[in-house]
């Protein structure tokens, strides 16, 4: 029986997100899927899953390492790597002066997820998009 994405529980979302990232090269052991119950990672008032979803390797594999989010106002282009930058906030402020800002997708979404009220719920939208894409490839 297929569970609709909107009806998925947190542990289902986490498992699906890890599976997508693993298919894209994330180095996570198969024991995550078979030995450790997914609900272990999502116990109420515990943030065990943070070590998984906030991992840079996961984010690169889930959102892509070679794609960018662009902000543009018609002026000059600036490419910013928020991890490599000594001062990421200053780099973002440069956008106002330069006009176009590119941030690697995985970095942008990692920030957005960190700022969201529920990081697992933030992943739901991308799982829906991946499932939609997968269904329409066939």
NORJO-V955402 format. One line per field, one symbol per residue. phi: phi as a letter, one per 20 degrees, with the letter a starting at -180 (. if undefined). burial: + if it has 24 or more other ideal C-beta (glycine too) atoms within 12 Angstrom, else -. Layout:
phi = ???
burial = ???
This chain:
phi = .eefffefegffffffffffffgeofecfffgededgffgfdggmcdgfgfefeffffffffdoeddceddbcndfecdcdfffffcgfffffggfeeoccdcggffgffffffeffcgffgfggffgfffffffefe
burial = ----+--+-++++++++++++--+-+-+---+-----+--++------+--+++-+-++++++----++--------+-+-+--------+--++-----+++++++++++-+-----+++++++++--++-------
